[in-house]
Amino acid sequence: MVVVAAAAVQQRIHEQIRNLLKRNHKPLVQVGKSNIFGAGSGVFSRQCIDSTMLPTVMCLYPGIYTPGMPPYATEYLANLVPPSGPDMQDNAYIMNLQSCGGYIDGLALNSQYYTTNHHHHHDAKKLNANHSACGHLINHHARNYNTLVYSFSWSEVLKYYCSTKEDYFPLPNEIRSDDTNDPSQPPPPSNQLCGAALILTSPVSKGDELLLDYGLLDPLPEWAKDWYHCTR
């Protein structure tokens, strides 16, 4: 599910996103074994967060960002082949950005938390040691979810932001630049880079697992057929 924020709330969310880039920030989450049977890793809150603190940006979704299909295009290979390849239907780490357009491939550029339950994990690129760049490991639950996806333009979030390499982690996203884009057209400018944050929408206690409604529709992709409807 996706969150759309009013201006004042949006400003607060952007400030929280910027804070998660600071090397000295205290992560609100940690990764551990999921409480969902067979799910592998999960993301858990490191502290109690009550209703007065909502909405709270818990973590960022790392990966390579593929912009939406250009208006001049009639075919767009990038929508069929994700950066991590080879088949979109086999990739459980695609985050579609409804507000910005395009998608993030969480397999193509990982944080330190590798997606070890996927056969492409050994090819994953280690991005940095930002413990808050682990949103790709939040598991699905259609009924008990407590987070929503907030998508944004990095240029908008960093508009009034001064950073140095010493004080801040690199961005957890980079823009796609392979041959799936139309070779007759220039590559997308870097200011089109978009990202996603996972926002807490209900109070949690320390140790509670963060869950997200993936919002998949039938027919389900192969990777979700065995378990998706069991978490409704």
Sequence and secondary structure as in RCSB ss.txt:
>XXXX:A:sequence
MVVVAAAAVQQRIHEQIRNLLKRNHKPLVQVGKSNIFGAGSGVFSRQCIDSTMLPTVMCLYPGIYTPGMPPYATE
YLANLVPPSGPDMQDNAYIMNLQSCGGYIDGLALNSQYYTTNHHHHHDAKKLNANHSACGHLINHHARNYNTLVY
SFSWSEVLKYYCSTKEDYFPLPNEIRSDDTNDPSQPPPPSNQLCGAALILTSPVSKGDELLLDYGLLDPLPEWAK
DWYHCTR
>XXXX:A:secstr
 B    HHHHHHHHHHHHHTTBTT   SEEEEE SSTT  EEEEESS B GGG SEEEEE  EEEE    TT S 
 GGGTS TT S GGG TTEEE TTT SEEETTTSB SS  TTSTTGGG  B    TT  GGG EE SSS  EEEE
EEEHHHHTTT    TTTB   SEEE  STTS TTS    GGG EEEEEEE S B TT B EE     SS  GGGT
TTGGGG 
